[in-house]
Amino acid sequence: MNSIIQSEKRCYITGDTNNLHCHHIFGSANRKLSEKYGLKVWLRADWHNMSNYGVHFNRELDLQLKKTAQLKWEEKFGSRQDFRRIFGKSWLDME
Ligand SMILES: [Zn+2]
């Protein structure tokens, strides 16, 4: 499935259209679910994993993307309870 987070192939952070990587927001454990529901974004290589601020090394950005993706999922597919059941946890009720 195409991304439900963005419609254009541009870096989610910078808007750039070159040197893009596809990032699965819920990572390797939930890669299939990210694919199934379109929970992925385009990121410029540095914002992906080619720098220390890239999402794979940047917990704050990682969490921000997960929260955004969960909200989009809930808009389109189901309740928070459903999300928690399918993905194993919710990122929106964390302290
Ligand atoms: Zn990635």
PDB file of the backbone (N, CA, C, O) and the ligand in Angstrom, with CONECT records:
HET     ZN  A 101       1
ATOM      1  N   MET A   1       0.842  -1.198   0.000  1.00  0.00           N
ATOM      2  CA  MET A   1       0.000   0.000   0.000  1.00  0.00           C
ATOM      3  C   MET A   1       0.874   1.243   0.000  1.00  0.00           C
ATOM      4  O   MET A   1       1.941   1.267   0.613  1.00  0.00           O
ATOM      5  N   ASN A   2       0.408   2.275  -0.695  1.00  0.00           N
ATOM      6  CA  ASN A   2       1.120   3.544  -0.659  1.00  0.00           C
ATOM      7  C   ASN A   2       1.005   4.174   0.730  1.00  0.00           C
ATOM      8  O   ASN A   2       0.165   3.787   1.542  1.00  0.00           O
ATOM      9  N   SER A   3       1.855   5.133   0.970  1.00  0.00           N
ATOM     10  CA  SER A   3       1.851   5.814   2.258  1.00  0.00           C
ATOM     11  C   SER A   3       0.501   6.490   2.532  1.00  0.00           C
ATOM     12  O   SER A   3      -0.066   7.133   1.649  1.00  0.00           O
ATOM     13  N   ILE A   4      -0.002   6.340   3.749  1.00  0.00           N
ATOM     14  CA  ILE A   4      -1.178   7.112   4.146  1.00  0.00           C
ATOM     15  C   ILE A   4      -0.756   8.399   4.855  1.00  0.00           C
ATOM     16  O   ILE A   4      -1.600   9.208   5.240  1.00  0.00           O
ATOM     17  N   ILE A   5       0.549   8.582   5.023  1.00  0.00           N
ATOM     18  CA  ILE A   5       1.063   9.766   5.716  1.00  0.00           C
ATOM     19  C   ILE A   5       1.334  10.903   4.732  1.00  0.00           C
ATOM     20  O   ILE A   5       1.151  12.074   5.064  1.00  0.00           O
ATOM     21  N   GLN A   6       1.768  10.557   3.533  1.00  0.00           N
ATOM     22  CA  GLN A   6       2.069  11.595   2.550  1.00  0.00           C
ATOM     23  C   GLN A   6       1.697  11.086   1.162  1.00  0.00           C
ATOM     24  O   GLN A   6       1.754   9.885   0.898  1.00  0.00           O
ATOM     25  N   SER A   7       1.316  12.008   0.276  1.00  0.00           N
ATOM     26  CA  SER A   7       0.875  11.600  -1.058  1.00  0.00           C
ATOM     27  C   SER A   7       1.953  11.802  -2.109  1.00  0.00           C
ATOM     28  O   SER A   7       1.916  11.172  -3.166  1.00  0.00           O
ATOM     29  N   GLU A   8       2.904  12.668  -1.829  1.00  0.00           N
ATOM     30  CA  GLU A   8       3.958  12.928  -2.805  1.00  0.00           C
ATOM     31  C   GLU A   8       5.257  12.292  -2.367  1.00  0.00           C
ATOM     32  O   GLU A   8       5.531  12.128  -1.178  1.00  0.00           O
ATOM     33  N   LYS A   9       6.053  11.937  -3.373  1.00  0.00           N
ATOM     34  CA  LYS A   9       7.363  11.361  -3.067  1.00  0.00           C
ATOM     35  C   LYS A   9       8.358  12.483  -2.795  1.00  0.00           C
ATOM     36  O   LYS A   9       9.107  12.915  -3.671  1.00  0.00           O
ATOM     37  N   ARG A  10       8.336  12.935  -1.545  1.00  0.00           N
ATOM     38  CA  ARG A  10       9.219  14.001  -1.079  1.00  0.00           C
ATOM     39  C   ARG A  10       9.686  13.640   0.322  1.00  0.00           C
ATOM     40  O   ARG A  10       9.031  12.878   1.034  1.00  0.00           O
ATOM     41  N   CYS A  11      10.823  14.195   0.705  1.00  0.00           N
ATOM     42  CA  CYS A  11      11.266  13.986   2.075  1.00  0.00           C
ATOM     43  C   CYS A  11      10.234  14.583   3.031  1.00  0.00           C
ATOM     44  O   CYS A  11       9.845  15.744   2.899  1.00  0.00           O
ATOM     45  N   TYR A  12       9.798  13.770   3.996  1.00  0.00           N
ATOM     46  CA  TYR A  12       8.782  14.198   4.964  1.00  0.00           C
ATOM     47  C   TYR A  12       9.261  15.387   5.792  1.00  0.00           C
ATOM     48  O   TYR A  12       8.455  16.212   6.222  1.00  0.00           O
ATOM     49  N   ILE A  13      10.560  15.474   6.013  1.00  0.00           N
ATOM     50  CA  ILE A  13      11.118  16.549   6.839  1.00  0.00           C
ATOM     51  C   ILE A  13      11.449  17.788   6.012  1.00  0.00           C
ATOM     52  O   ILE A  13      11.063  18.902   6.366  1.00  0.00           O
ATOM     53  N   THR A  14      12.165  17.586   4.914  1.00  0.00           N
ATOM     54  CA  THR A  14      12.719  18.733   4.186  1.00  0.00           C
ATOM     55  C   THR A  14      11.965  19.062   2.903  1.00  0.00           C
ATOM     56  O   THR A  14      12.110  20.166   2.378  1.00  0.00           O
ATOM     57  N   GLY A  15      11.171  18.141   2.390  1.00  0.00           N
ATOM     58  CA  GLY A  15      10.474  18.365   1.123  1.00  0.00           C
ATOM     59  C   GLY A  15      11.336  18.067  -0.095  1.00  0.00           C
ATOM     60  O   GLY A  15      10.881  18.183  -1.233  1.00  0.00           O
ATOM     61  N   ASP A  16      12.584  17.682   0.151  1.00  0.00           N
ATOM     62  CA  ASP A  16      13.468  17.351  -0.966  1.00  0.00           C
ATOM     63  C   ASP A  16      12.940  16.173  -1.771  1.00  0.00           C
ATOM     64  O   ASP A  16      12.205  15.331  -1.256  1.00  0.00           O
ATOM     65  N   THR A  17      13.329  16.127  -3.053  1.00  0.00           N
ATOM     66  CA  THR A  17      12.885  15.024  -3.899  1.00  0.00           C
ATOM     67  C   THR A  17      14.044  14.139  -4.361  1.00  0.00           C
ATOM     68  O   THR A  17      13.836  13.175  -5.098  1.00  0.00           O
ATOM     69  N   ASN A  18      15.242  14.461  -3.933  1.00  0.00           N
ATOM     70  CA  ASN A  18      16.413  13.654  -4.303  1.00  0.00           C
ATOM     71  C   ASN A  18      16.934  12.853  -3.128  1.00  0.00           C
ATOM     72  O   ASN A  18      16.774  13.229  -1.967  1.00  0.00           O
ATOM     73  N   ASN A  19      17.571  11.723  -3.469  1.00  0.00           N
ATOM     74  CA  ASN A  19      18.277  10.950  -2.454  1.00  0.00           C
ATOM     75  C   ASN A  19      17.330  10.463  -1.354  1.00  0.00           C
ATOM     76  O   ASN A  19      17.622  10.602  -0.166  1.00  0.00           O
ATOM     77  N   LEU A  20      16.207   9.897  -1.758  1.00  0.00           N
ATOM     78  CA  LEU A  20      15.179   9.496  -0.792  1.00  0.00           C
ATOM     79  C   LEU A  20      15.262   8.020  -0.431  1.00  0.00           C
ATOM     80  O   LEU A  20      15.583   7.173  -1.265  1.00  0.00           O
ATOM     81  N   HIS A  21      14.970   7.741   0.809  1.00  0.00           N
ATOM     82  CA  HIS A  21      14.812   6.373   1.287  1.00  0.00           C
ATOM     83  C   HIS A  21      13.379   6.203   1.775  1.00  0.00           C
ATOM     84  O   HIS A  21      12.765   7.152   2.265  1.00  0.00           O
ATOM     85  N   CYS A  22      12.850   4.987   1.640  1.00  0.00           N
ATOM     86  CA  CYS A  22      11.527   4.685   2.184  1.00  0.00           C
ATOM     87  C   CYS A  22      11.706   4.156   3.611  1.00  0.00           C
ATOM     88  O   CYS A  22      12.393   3.157   3.828  1.00  0.00           O
ATOM     89  N   HIS A  23      11.089   4.827   4.567  1.00  0.00           N
ATOM     90  CA  HIS A  23      11.209   4.414   5.971  1.00  0.00           C
ATOM     91  C   HIS A  23       9.905   3.790   6.456  1.00  0.00           C
ATOM     92  O   HIS A  23       8.838   4.393   6.347  1.00  0.00           O
ATOM     93  N   HIS A  24      10.004   2.579   6.991  1.00  0.00           N
ATOM     94  CA  HIS A  24       8.844   1.909   7.583  1.00  0.00           C
ATOM     95  C   HIS A  24       8.740   2.348   9.033  1.00  0.00           C
ATOM     96  O   HIS A  24       9.617   2.050   9.844  1.00  0.00           O
ATOM     97  N   ILE A  25       7.676   3.050   9.354  1.00  0.00           N
ATOM     98  CA  ILE A  25       7.619   3.772  10.620  1.00  0.00           C
ATOM     99  C   ILE A  25       7.644   2.848  11.828  1.00  0.00           C
ATOM    100  O   ILE A  25       8.206   3.203  12.865  1.00  0.00           O
ATOM    101  N   PHE A  26       7.043   1.667  11.710  1.00  0.00           N
ATOM    102  CA  PHE A  26       7.037   0.778  12.866  1.00  0.00           C
ATOM    103  C   PHE A  26       8.129  -0.280  12.817  1.00  0.00           C
ATOM    104  O   PHE A  26       8.080  -1.287  13.524  1.00  0.00           O
ATOM    105  N   GLY A  27       9.114  -0.026  11.963  1.00  0.00           N
ATOM    106  CA  GLY A  27      10.368  -0.742  12.055  1.00  0.00           C
ATOM    107  C   GLY A  27      10.336  -2.181  11.616  1.00  0.00           C
ATOM    108  O   GLY A  27       9.353  -2.664  11.055  1.00  0.00           O
ATOM    109  N   SER A  28      11.438  -2.857  11.885  1.00  0.00           N
ATOM    110  CA  SER A  28      11.591  -4.205  11.351  1.00  0.00           C
ATOM    111  C   SER A  28      10.582  -5.176  11.949  1.00  0.00           C
ATOM    112  O   SER A  28      10.071  -6.051  11.250  1.00  0.00           O
ATOM    113  N   ALA A  29      10.293  -5.027  13.235  1.00  0.00           N
ATOM    114  CA  ALA A  29       9.357  -5.953  13.887  1.00  0.00           C
ATOM    115  C   ALA A  29       7.987  -5.889  13.228  1.00  0.00           C
ATOM    116  O   ALA A  29       7.315  -6.907  13.065  1.00  0.00           O
ATOM    117  N   ASN A  30       7.586  -4.692  12.854  1.00  0.00           N
ATOM    118  CA  ASN A  30       6.254  -4.510  12.284  1.00  0.00           C
ATOM    119  C   ASN A  30       6.300  -4.070  10.838  1.00  0.00           C
ATOM    120  O   ASN A  30       5.395  -3.392  10.351  1.00  0.00           O
ATOM    121  N   ARG A  31       7.361  -4.461  10.158  1.00  0.00           N
ATOM    122  CA  ARG A  31       7.528  -4.021   8.767  1.00  0.00           C
ATOM    123  C   ARG A  31       6.332  -4.412   7.899  1.00  0.00           C
ATOM    124  O   ARG A  31       5.851  -3.616   7.093  1.00  0.00           O
ATOM    125  N   LYS A  32       5.860  -5.642   8.072  1.00  0.00           N
ATOM    126  CA  LYS A  32       4.727  -6.106   7.267  1.00  0.00           C
ATOM    127  C   LYS A  32       3.482  -5.274   7.538  1.00  0.00           C
ATOM    128  O   LYS A  32       2.718  -4.974   6.621  1.00  0.00           O
ATOM    129  N   LEU A  33       3.281  -4.905   8.784  1.00  0.00           N
ATOM    130  CA  LEU A  33       2.120  -4.080   9.127  1.00  0.00           C
ATOM    131  C   LEU A  33       2.289  -2.678   8.554  1.00  0.00           C
ATOM    132  O   LEU A  33       1.332  -2.087   8.052  1.00  0.00           O
ATOM    133  N   SER A  34       3.504  -2.151   8.628  1.00  0.00           N
ATOM    134  CA  SER A  34       3.768  -0.827   8.050  1.00  0.00           C
ATOM    135  C   SER A  34       3.446  -0.848   6.559  1.00  0.00           C
ATOM    136  O   SER A  34       2.874   0.098   6.016  1.00  0.00           O
ATOM    137  N   GLU A  35       3.821  -1.928   5.921  1.00  0.00           N
ATOM    138  CA  GLU A  35       3.569  -2.084   4.481  1.00  0.00           C
ATOM    139  C   GLU A  35       2.068  -2.225   4.226  1.00  0.00           C
ATOM    140  O   GLU A  35       1.508  -1.558   3.356  1.00  0.00           O
ATOM    141  N   LYS A  36       1.441  -3.088   4.984  1.00  0.00           N
ATOM    142  CA  LYS A  36       0.010  -3.362   4.780  1.00  0.00           C
ATOM    143  C   LYS A  36      -0.848  -2.110   4.904  1.00  0.00           C
ATOM    144  O   LYS A  36      -1.787  -1.914   4.132  1.00  0.00           O
ATOM    145  N   TYR A  37      -0.522  -1.265   5.880  1.00  0.00           N
ATOM    146  CA  TYR A  37      -1.369  -0.104   6.149  1.00  0.00           C
ATOM    147  C   TYR A  37      -0.812   1.208   5.592  1.00  0.00           C
ATOM    148  O   TYR A  37      -1.402   2.270   5.792  1.00  0.00           O
ATOM    149  N   GLY A  38       0.317   1.136   4.899  1.00  0.00           N
ATOM    150  CA  GLY A  38       0.886   2.357   4.315  1.00  0.00           C
ATOM    151  C   GLY A  38       1.514   3.273   5.347  1.00  0.00           C
ATOM    152  O   GLY A  38       1.502   4.495   5.193  1.00  0.00           O
ATOM    153  N   LEU A  39       2.056   2.693   6.384  1.00  0.00           N
ATOM    154  CA  LEU A  39       2.659   3.499   7.460  1.00  0.00           C
ATOM    155  C   LEU A  39       4.152   3.672   7.196  1.00  0.00           C
ATOM    156  O   LEU A  39       5.006   3.130   7.898  1.00  0.00           O
ATOM    157  N   LYS A  40       4.423   4.453   6.150  1.00  0.00           N
ATOM    158  CA  LYS A  40       5.816   4.676   5.764  1.00  0.00           C
ATOM    159  C   LYS A  40       5.937   6.083   5.203  1.00  0.00           C
ATOM    160  O   LYS A  40       4.963   6.680   4.743  1.00  0.00           O
ATOM    161  N   VAL A  41       7.132   6.583   5.253  1.00  0.00           N
ATOM    162  CA  VAL A  41       7.391   7.929   4.735  1.00  0.00           C
ATOM    163  C   VAL A  41       8.682   7.928   3.932  1.00  0.00           C
ATOM    164  O   VAL A  41       9.564   7.091   4.122  1.00  0.00           O
ATOM    165  N   TRP A  42       8.759   8.890   3.034  1.00  0.00           N
ATOM    166  CA  TRP A  42      10.009   9.144   2.329  1.00  0.00           C
ATOM    167  C   TRP A  42      10.851  10.081   3.181  1.00  0.00           C
ATOM    168  O   TRP A  42      10.366  11.086   3.701  1.00  0.00           O
ATOM    169  N   LEU A  43      12.114   9.729   3.311  1.00  0.00           N
ATOM    170  CA  LEU A  43      13.053  10.595   4.028  1.00  0.00           C
ATOM    171  C   LEU A  43      14.329  10.722   3.216  1.00  0.00           C
ATOM    172  O   LEU A  43      14.792   9.761   2.603  1.00  0.00           O
ATOM    173  N   ARG A  44      14.895  11.935   3.221  1.00  0.00           N
ATOM    174  CA  ARG A  44      16.207  12.098   2.615  1.00  0.00           C
ATOM    175  C   ARG A  44      17.190  11.217   3.384  1.00  0.00           C
ATOM    176  O   ARG A  44      17.053  11.028   4.592  1.00  0.00           O
ATOM    177  N   ALA A  45      18.176  10.683   2.675  1.00  0.00           N
ATOM    178  CA  ALA A  45      19.085   9.697   3.273  1.00  0.00           C
ATOM    179  C   ALA A  45      19.609  10.112   4.654  1.00  0.00           C
ATOM    180  O   ALA A  45      19.668   9.296   5.573  1.00  0.00           O
ATOM    181  N   ASP A  46      19.985  11.384   4.788  1.00  0.00           N
ATOM    182  CA  ASP A  46      20.542  11.811   6.081  1.00  0.00           C
ATOM    183  C   ASP A  46      19.480  11.761   7.186  1.00  0.00           C
ATOM    184  O   ASP A  46      19.778  11.401   8.325  1.00  0.00           O
ATOM    185  N   TRP A  47      18.242  12.126   6.839  1.00  0.00           N
ATOM    186  CA  TRP A  47      17.184  12.068   7.853  1.00  0.00           C
ATOM    187  C   TRP A  47      16.716  10.635   8.100  1.00  0.00           C
ATOM    188  O   TRP A  47      15.972  10.385   9.048  1.00  0.00           O
ATOM    189  N   HIS A  48      17.139   9.699   7.265  1.00  0.00           N
ATOM    190  CA  HIS A  48      16.781   8.303   7.466  1.00  0.00           C
ATOM    191  C   HIS A  48      17.816   7.624   8.362  1.00  0.00           C
ATOM    192  O   HIS A  48      17.581   7.427   9.555  1.00  0.00           O
ATOM    193  N   ASN A  49      18.969   7.268   7.778  1.00  0.00           N
ATOM    194  CA  ASN A  49      19.961   6.566   8.606  1.00  0.00           C
ATOM    195  C   ASN A  49      21.399   6.939   8.252  1.00  0.00           C
ATOM    196  O   ASN A  49      22.332   6.218   8.607  1.00  0.00           O
ATOM    197  N   MET A  50      21.581   8.061   7.555  1.00  0.00           N
ATOM    198  CA  MET A  50      22.922   8.434   7.128  1.00  0.00           C
ATOM    199  C   MET A  50      23.512   9.575   7.961  1.00  0.00           C
ATOM    200  O   MET A  50      24.461  10.232   7.535  1.00  0.00           O
ATOM    201  N   SER A  51      22.953   9.804   9.133  1.00  0.00           N
ATOM    202  CA  SER A  51      23.533  10.809  10.034  1.00  0.00           C
ATOM    203  C   SER A  51      23.063  10.480  11.448  1.00  0.00           C
ATOM    204  O   SER A  51      22.195   9.628  11.639  1.00  0.00           O
ATOM    205  N   ASN A  52      23.638  11.158  12.431  1.00  0.00           N
ATOM    206  CA  ASN A  52      23.222  10.846  13.803  1.00  0.00           C
ATOM    207  C   ASN A  52      21.875  11.471  14.167  1.00  0.00           C
ATOM    208  O   ASN A  52      21.300  11.132  15.201  1.00  0.00           O
ATOM    209  N   TYR A  53      21.361  12.384  13.325  1.00  0.00           N
ATOM    210  CA  TYR A  53      20.015  12.915  13.583  1.00  0.00           C
ATOM    211  C   TYR A  53      18.960  12.179  12.761  1.00  0.00           C
ATOM    212  O   TYR A  53      17.773  12.482  12.883  1.00  0.00           O
ATOM    213  N   GLY A  54      19.367  11.217  11.925  1.00  0.00           N
ATOM    214  CA  GLY A  54      18.408  10.418  11.149  1.00  0.00           C
ATOM    215  C   GLY A  54      17.472   9.647  12.069  1.00  0.00           C
ATOM    216  O   GLY A  54      17.805   9.365  13.220  1.00  0.00           O
ATOM    217  N   VAL A  55      16.297   9.309  11.547  1.00  0.00           N
ATOM    218  CA  VAL A  55      15.248   8.733  12.401  1.00  0.00           C
ATOM    219  C   VAL A  55      15.675   7.425  13.081  1.00  0.00           C
ATOM    220  O   VAL A  55      15.178   7.097  14.158  1.00  0.00           O
ATOM    221  N   HIS A  56      16.580   6.692  12.464  1.00  0.00           N
ATOM    222  CA  HIS A  56      16.997   5.440  13.089  1.00  0.00           C
ATOM    223  C   HIS A  56      17.866   5.660  14.328  1.00  0.00           C
ATOM    224  O   HIS A  56      18.080   4.735  15.111  1.00  0.00           O
ATOM    225  N   PHE A  57      18.362   6.879  14.502  1.00  0.00           N
ATOM    226  CA  PHE A  57      19.222   7.177  15.659  1.00  0.00           C
ATOM    227  C   PHE A  57      18.656   8.318  16.506  1.00  0.00           C
ATOM    228  O   PHE A  57      19.300   8.782  17.447  1.00  0.00           O
ATOM    229  N   ASN A  58      17.467   8.757  16.168  1.00  0.00           N
ATOM    230  CA  ASN A  58      16.906   9.969  16.760  1.00  0.00           C
ATOM    231  C   ASN A  58      15.572   9.600  17.396  1.00  0.00           C
ATOM    232  O   ASN A  58      14.538   9.579  16.728  1.00  0.00           O
ATOM    233  N   ARG A  59      15.606   9.312  18.688  1.00  0.00           N
ATOM    234  CA  ARG A  59      14.427   8.776  19.369  1.00  0.00           C
ATOM    235  C   ARG A  59      13.238   9.739  19.309  1.00  0.00           C
ATOM    236  O   ARG A  59      12.087   9.327  19.163  1.00  0.00           O
ATOM    237  N   GLU A  60      13.546  11.014  19.425  1.00  0.00           N
ATOM    238  CA  GLU A  60      12.469  12.003  19.431  1.00  0.00           C
ATOM    239  C   GLU A  60      11.725  12.020  18.086  1.00  0.00           C
ATOM    240  O   GLU A  60      10.495  12.036  18.046  1.00  0.00           O
ATOM    241  N   LEU A  61      12.482  12.017  17.005  1.00  0.00           N
ATOM    242  CA  LEU A  61      11.877  12.005  15.669  1.00  0.00           C
ATOM    243  C   LEU A  61      11.135  10.688  15.430  1.00  0.00           C
ATOM    244  O   LEU A  61      10.044  10.674  14.862  1.00  0.00           O
ATOM    245  N   ASP A  62      11.736   9.591  15.869  1.00  0.00           N
ATOM    246  CA  ASP A  62      11.107   8.276  15.739  1.00  0.00           C
ATOM    247  C   ASP A  62       9.733   8.270  16.421  1.00  0.00           C
ATOM    248  O   ASP A  62       8.746   7.817  15.840  1.00  0.00           O
ATOM    249  N   LEU A  63       9.681   8.772  17.649  1.00  0.00           N
ATOM    250  CA  LEU A  63       8.416   8.806  18.394  1.00  0.00           C
ATOM    251  C   LEU A  63       7.397   9.714  17.722  1.00  0.00           C
ATOM    252  O   LEU A  63       6.211   9.394  17.646  1.00  0.00           O
ATOM    253  N   GLN A  64       7.878  10.849  17.239  1.00  0.00           N
ATOM    254  CA  GLN A  64       6.989  11.796  16.579  1.00  0.00           C
ATOM    255  C   GLN A  64       6.339  11.148  15.356  1.00  0.00           C
ATOM    256  O   GLN A  64       5.136  11.296  15.139  1.00  0.00           O
ATOM    257  N   LEU A  65       7.127  10.435  14.564  1.00  0.00           N
ATOM    258  CA  LEU A  65       6.583   9.767  13.376  1.00  0.00           C
ATOM    259  C   LEU A  65       5.613   8.657  13.764  1.00  0.00           C
ATOM    260  O   LEU A  65       4.584   8.468  13.114  1.00  0.00           O
ATOM    261  N   LYS A  66       5.944   7.925  14.827  1.00  0.00           N
ATOM    262  CA  LYS A  66       5.056   6.839  15.261  1.00  0.00           C
ATOM    263  C   LYS A  66       3.707   7.389  15.732  1.00  0.00           C
ATOM    264  O   LYS A  66       2.657   6.817  15.438  1.00  0.00           O
ATOM    265  N   LYS A  67       3.749   8.493  16.456  1.00  0.00           N
ATOM    266  CA  LYS A  67       2.494   9.097  16.932  1.00  0.00           C
ATOM    267  C   LYS A  67       1.660   9.601  15.756  1.00  0.00           C
ATOM    268  O   LYS A  67       0.450   9.377  15.706  1.00  0.00           O
ATOM    269  N   THR A  68       2.306  10.277  14.817  1.00  0.00           N
ATOM    270  CA  THR A  68       1.598  10.758  13.626  1.00  0.00           C
ATOM    271  C   THR A  68       0.978   9.592  12.875  1.00  0.00           C
ATOM    272  O   THR A  68      -0.180   9.653  12.463  1.00  0.00           O
ATOM    273  N   ALA A  69       1.752   8.534  12.699  1.00  0.00           N
ATOM    274  CA  ALA A  69       1.278   7.369  11.941  1.00  0.00           C
ATOM    275  C   ALA A  69       0.105   6.695  12.653  1.00  0.00           C
ATOM    276  O   ALA A  69      -0.862   6.280  12.014  1.00  0.00           O
ATOM    277  N   GLN A  70       0.197   6.590  13.972  1.00  0.00           N
ATOM    278  CA  GLN A  70      -0.899   5.964  14.720  1.00  0.00           C
ATOM    279  C   GLN A  70      -2.189   6.766  14.581  1.00  0.00           C
ATOM    280  O   GLN A  70      -3.267   6.197  14.402  1.00  0.00           O
ATOM    281  N   LEU A  71      -2.070   8.110  14.665  1.00  0.00           N
ATOM    282  CA  LEU A  71      -3.262   8.954  14.506  1.00  0.00           C
ATOM    283  C   LEU A  71      -3.893   8.756  13.131  1.00  0.00           C
ATOM    284  O   LEU A  71      -5.113   8.639  13.015  1.00  0.00           O
ATOM    285  N   LYS A  72      -3.069   8.720  12.098  1.00  0.00           N
ATOM    286  CA  LYS A  72      -3.566   8.497  10.737  1.00  0.00           C
ATOM    287  C   LYS A  72      -4.249   7.131  10.650  1.00  0.00           C
ATOM    288  O   LYS A  72      -5.313   6.989  10.048  1.00  0.00           O
ATOM    289  N   TRP A  73      -3.621   6.145  11.256  1.00  0.00           N
ATOM    290  CA  TRP A  73      -4.187   4.792  11.236  1.00  0.00           C
ATOM    291  C   TRP A  73      -5.563   4.802  11.882  1.00  0.00           C
ATOM    292  O   TRP A  73      -6.513   4.222  11.356  1.00  0.00           O
ATOM    293  N   GLU A  74      -5.660   5.467  13.031  1.00  0.00           N
ATOM    294  CA  GLU A  74      -6.939   5.500  13.762  1.00  0.00           C
ATOM    295  C   GLU A  74      -8.008   6.242  12.950  1.00  0.00           C
ATOM    296  O   GLU A  74      -9.184   5.882  12.991  1.00  0.00           O
ATOM    297  N   GLU A  75      -7.588   7.291  12.205  1.00  0.00           N
ATOM    298  CA  GLU A  75      -8.529   7.994  11.332  1.00  0.00           C
ATOM    299  C   GLU A  75      -9.117   7.068  10.279  1.00  0.00           C
ATOM    300  O   GLU A  75     -10.300   7.159   9.951  1.00  0.00           O
ATOM    301  N   LYS A  76      -8.286   6.179   9.753  1.00  0.00           N
ATOM    302  CA  LYS A  76      -8.687   5.389   8.595  1.00  0.00           C
ATOM    303  C   LYS A  76      -9.164   3.980   8.905  1.00  0.00           C
ATOM    304  O   LYS A  76     -10.036   3.456   8.212  1.00  0.00           O
ATOM    305  N   PHE A  77      -8.611   3.368   9.925  1.00  0.00           N
ATOM    306  CA  PHE A  77      -8.781   1.917  10.051  1.00  0.00           C
ATOM    307  C   PHE A  77      -9.471   1.440  11.321  1.00  0.00           C
ATOM    308  O   PHE A  77     -10.100   0.382  11.300  1.00  0.00           O
ATOM    309  N   GLY A  78      -9.381   2.163  12.406  1.00  0.00           N
ATOM    310  CA  GLY A  78      -9.997   1.600  13.610  1.00  0.00           C
ATOM    311  C   GLY A  78      -9.719   2.390  14.861  1.00  0.00           C
ATOM    312  O   GLY A  78      -9.172   3.492  14.814  1.00  0.00           O
ATOM    313  N   SER A  79     -10.099   1.818  15.977  1.00  0.00           N
ATOM    314  CA  SER A  79      -9.985   2.494  17.261  1.00  0.00           C
ATOM    315  C   SER A  79      -8.582   2.310  17.851  1.00  0.00           C
ATOM    316  O   SER A  79      -7.762   1.559  17.322  1.00  0.00           O
ATOM    317  N   ARG A  80      -8.330   3.007  18.949  1.00  0.00           N
ATOM    318  CA  ARG A  80      -7.062   2.850  19.647  1.00  0.00           C
ATOM    319  C   ARG A  80      -6.886   1.429  20.167  1.00  0.00           C
ATOM    320  O   ARG A  80      -5.792   0.866  20.164  1.00  0.00           O
ATOM    321  N   GLN A  81      -7.999   0.881  20.611  1.00  0.00           N
ATOM    322  CA  GLN A  81      -7.965  -0.512  21.091  1.00  0.00           C
ATOM    323  C   GLN A  81      -7.558  -1.465  19.959  1.00  0.00           C
ATOM    324  O   GLN A  81      -6.763  -2.384  20.157  1.00  0.00           O
ATOM    325  N   ASP A  82      -8.120  -1.223  18.773  1.00  0.00           N
ATOM    326  CA  ASP A  82      -7.753  -2.033  17.601  1.00  0.00           C
ATOM    327  C   ASP A  82      -6.264  -1.893  17.318  1.00  0.00           C
ATOM    328  O   ASP A  82      -5.561  -2.872  17.069  1.00  0.00           O
ATOM    329  N   PHE A  83      -5.800  -0.634  17.364  1.00  0.00           N
ATOM    330  CA  PHE A  83      -4.389  -0.388  17.064  1.00  0.00           C
ATOM    331  C   PHE A  83      -3.507  -1.164  18.035  1.00  0.00           C
ATOM    332  O   PHE A  83      -2.539  -1.815  17.641  1.00  0.00           O
ATOM    333  N   ARG A  84      -3.863  -1.080  19.301  1.00  0.00           N
ATOM    334  CA  ARG A  84      -3.055  -1.732  20.322  1.00  0.00           C
ATOM    335  C   ARG A  84      -3.054  -3.251  20.119  1.00  0.00           C
ATOM    336  O   ARG A  84      -2.038  -3.922  20.303  1.00  0.00           O
ATOM    337  N   ARG A  85      -4.212  -3.765  19.739  1.00  0.00           N
ATOM    338  CA  ARG A  85      -4.327  -5.209  19.528  1.00  0.00           C
ATOM    339  C   ARG A  85      -3.440  -5.643  18.353  1.00  0.00           C
ATOM    340  O   ARG A  85      -2.751  -6.661  18.431  1.00  0.00           O
ATOM    341  N   ILE A  86      -3.464  -4.865  17.268  1.00  0.00           N
ATOM    342  CA  ILE A  86      -2.749  -5.265  16.057  1.00  0.00           C
ATOM    343  C   ILE A  86      -1.244  -5.007  16.168  1.00  0.00           C
ATOM    344  O   ILE A  86      -0.434  -5.840  15.761  1.00  0.00           O
ATOM    345  N   PHE A  87      -0.876  -3.846  16.723  1.00  0.00           N
ATOM    346  CA  PHE A  87       0.541  -3.465  16.764  1.00  0.00           C
ATOM    347  C   PHE A  87       1.226  -3.809  18.090  1.00  0.00           C
ATOM    348  O   PHE A  87       2.442  -3.677  18.225  1.00  0.00           O
ATOM    349  N   GLY A  88       0.431  -4.252  19.061  1.00  0.00           N
ATOM    350  CA  GLY A  88       1.033  -4.687  20.322  1.00  0.00           C
ATOM    351  C   GLY A  88       1.155  -3.598  21.359  1.00  0.00           C
ATOM    352  O   GLY A  88       1.353  -3.899  22.536  1.00  0.00           O
ATOM    353  N   LYS A  89       1.043  -2.328  20.961  1.00  0.00           N
ATOM    354  CA  LYS A  89       1.058  -1.236  21.928  1.00  0.00           C
ATOM    355  C   LYS A  89       0.575   0.051  21.280  1.00  0.00           C
ATOM    356  O   LYS A  89       0.437   0.142  20.060  1.00  0.00           O
ATOM    357  N   SER A  90       0.322   1.041  22.123  1.00  0.00           N
ATOM    358  CA  SER A  90      -0.044   2.355  21.616  1.00  0.00           C
ATOM    359  C   SER A  90       1.071   3.340  21.932  1.00  0.00           C
ATOM    360  O   SER A  90       1.654   3.316  23.016  1.00  0.00           O
ATOM    361  N   TRP A  91       1.358   4.210  20.964  1.00  0.00           N
ATOM    362  CA  TRP A  91       2.384   5.238  21.210  1.00  0.00           C
ATOM    363  C   TRP A  91       1.780   6.558  21.644  1.00  0.00           C
ATOM    364  O   TRP A  91       2.492   7.545  21.829  1.00  0.00           O
ATOM    365  N   LEU A  92       0.475   6.575  21.804  1.00  0.00           N
ATOM    366  CA  LEU A  92      -0.191   7.850  22.108  1.00  0.00           C
ATOM    367  C   LEU A  92      -0.555   8.002  23.574  1.00  0.00           C
ATOM    368  O   LEU A  92      -1.022   9.063  23.988  1.00  0.00           O
ATOM    369  N   ASP A  93      -0.355   6.987  24.345  1.00  0.00           N
ATOM    370  CA  ASP A  93      -0.716   7.091  25.779  1.00  0.00           C
ATOM    371  C   ASP A  93       0.508   6.911  26.643  1.00  0.00           C
ATOM    372  O   ASP A  93       0.417   6.469  27.788  1.00  0.00           O
ATOM    373  N   MET A  94       1.679   7.264  26.078  1.00  0.00           N
ATOM    374  CA  MET A  94       2.903   7.024  26.840  1.00  0.00           C
ATOM    375  C   MET A  94       3.275   8.268  27.621  1.00  0.00           C
ATOM    376  O   MET A  94       3.055   9.389  27.163  1.00  0.00           O
ATOM    377  N   GLU A  95       3.823   8.071  28.770  1.00  0.00           N
ATOM    378  CA  GLU A  95       4.330   9.230  29.535  1.00  0.00           C
ATOM    379  C   GLU A  95       5.829   9.181  29.572  1.00  0.00           C
ATOM    380  O   GLU A  95       6.461  10.057  30.162  1.00  0.00           O
TER     381      GLU A  95
HETATM  382 ZN    ZN A 101      13.954   3.255   8.079  1.00  0.00          ZN2+
END
